[in-house]
Amino acid sequence: MTLIKSISGIRGTIGGHTGDTLNPLDIVKFTTAYATFIGGKRIVVGRDGRISGPMVRDVVCGTLVGMGYEVIDIGLATTPTTELAVRWHQADGGIIITASHNPTQWNALKLLNREGEFLTAADGAEVLRIAEAEDFDYAPVERLGRVVADDTMNQRHVQSVLDLRLVDVEAIRQRRFCVCADTINSVGGIILPDLFRALGVDFEILNGTCNGQFAHNPEPLEKNLQGIMDKMRQGGFDLGIVVDPDVDRLAFICEDGRMFGEEYTLVSVADYVLSHDKGNTVSNLSSTRALRDVTEKHGGRYTAAAVGEVNVTTKMKEVGAVIGGEGNGGVIYPESHYGRDALVGIGLFLSSLAQKGLTASALRKTFPDYQIAKNRIDLTPETDVDAILVKVKEMFAGDPEAVVNDIDGVKIDFPAKWVHLRKSNTEPIIRVYSEAQTIDEADALGKRLMQVVYDMQ
């Protein structure tokens, strides 16, 4: 059983002992600390389709009422919908109840500021300090808050996508796309059909019942998506679309059943945006170099940020990026909002396909072709991550071709490849990502660092 407190929120498995998992007492403590930190009057709450969602929502909303807040409960909603709802309701903050790509037994509290963006590391640390102090003041009976339901946010989110300047609704409608979408039995099954109908796209939904019974591992990686890939191979669809349980990550499958490439979701959308609006881009250190190549092709400047959505958005604001995100299929388009949004990604990607008159597989061939290996190692109580990072840096200290970056774990850049080792913000694991011209070369480089971990565990 696990409880992880990081830049990605308060995340843990449901059940178990207090302080070790995400259970009702800990939910009350962290919700109270957040409400104390925010110090406002109104907070938006939305949740994905997880089995534990109703329980967590009830505890969160009850705690906020006890703190004197008006709670805008938008119900079953995507992460980006909740982020936008904070702005639309002019709220002081928001809590998203979702563990994103984690399996069924997990849930989390993702904490937003008044802009509908994730708390900074410093603000998150202050919430944790308040939580650990447990010096809380609740509202007297005459100042208790209330819960107000709002079921209009999904519709407004869809309309906001249609209203984006670079979402070419008419071109999409004229192309008459037919798509197959896997929504993993969560909130994507509620909102994506509305988006497709609004865009004039014919569709079939796989795993479309929002009951939290995830039909497969919810992380949108190729090894977890054989069902929709087989469906695409049968023909009849222009595109396969996959989202994670809270619909902030997005992966595409070509019309022939082959993966477009999770890393290339952002690359393709960025290429489309940059072809209309010149500017800079940002992704995290664990993302493909193809974004750098595409950005420079359009005359822009690429910058890498530490992993974590708030780190990416902070860097995007610093460099004035017109598009950014993460290689895990997260598209951040500032004209909409500073948050990963699969609906925005779908609208921009379909616009690109429609304007260029290409199939998904033909579009994929227009981008630089890198191969990325994504490996992971489970942490043990004895794992000394700091010592591992020191050892890795020592390994490459004398290599004249190696450029070491230690702003987030350790990333080693070579002229034609890279490898990145870091502790996950969302799971009790070490991630080792590596990229090269071939998958064998990328995997070999990654396994070289993985061996360091095994030797030191």
HELIX and SHEET records of a PDB file:
HELIX    1   1 PRO A   24  ILE A   38  1                                  15    
HELIX    2   2 GLY A   53  GLY A   66  1                                  14    
HELIX    3   3 THR A   79  TRP A   88  1                                  10    
HELIX    4   4 ALA A  121  ALA A  133  1                                  13    
HELIX    5   5 VAL A  141  ARG A  143  5                                   3    
HELIX    6   6 MET A  153  LEU A  162  1                                  10    
HELIX    7   7 VAL A  169  ARG A  175  1                                   7    
HELIX    8   8 GLY A  188  LEU A  199  1                                  12    
HELIX    9   9 GLU A  222  ASN A  224  5                                   3    
HELIX   10  10 GLN A  226  ARG A  233  1                                   8    
HELIX   11  11 TYR A  264  HIS A  276  1                                  13    
HELIX   12  12 ALA A  290  LYS A  297  1                                   8    
HELIX   13  13 GLU A  309  VAL A  319  1                                  11    
HELIX   14  14 ALA A  342  LYS A  356  1                                  15    
HELIX   15  15 ALA A  360  ARG A  364  1                                   5    
HELIX   16  16 VAL A  385  MET A  395  1                                  11    
HELIX   17  17 ILE A  439  MET A  456  1                                  18    
SHEET    1   A 7 LEU A   3  SER A   6  0                                        
SHEET    2   A 7 GLY A   9  THR A  13 -1                                        
SHEET    3   A 7 TRP A 106  LEU A 112 -1                                        
SHEET    4   A 7 GLY A  93  ILE A  97 -1                                        
SHEET    5   A 7 ARG A  42  ARG A  47  1                                        
SHEET    6   A 7 GLU A  70  LEU A  76  1                                        
SHEET    7   A 7 ARG A 146  ALA A 149  1                                        
SHEET    1   B 4 ASP A 202  LEU A 206  0                                        
SHEET    2   B 4 CYS A 178  ASP A 182  1                                        
SHEET    3   B 4 LEU A 239  VAL A 243  1                                        
SHEET    4   B 4 LEU A 250  ILE A 253 -1                                        
SHEET    1   C 4 TYR A 302  ALA A 305  0                                        
SHEET    2   C 4 ASN A 280  ASN A 284  1                                        
SHEET    3   C 4 ALA A 321  GLU A 326  1                                        
SHEET    4   C 4 GLY A 330  ILE A 332 -1                                        
SHEET    1   D 5 GLN A 371  ASP A 378  0                                        
SHEET    2   D 5 ILE A 429  ALA A 436 -1                                        
SHEET    3   D 5 LYS A 417  LYS A 423 -1                                        
SHEET    4   D 5 VAL A 410  PHE A 414 -1                                        
SHEET    5   D 5 VAL A 403  ASN A 405 -1                                        
END                                                                             
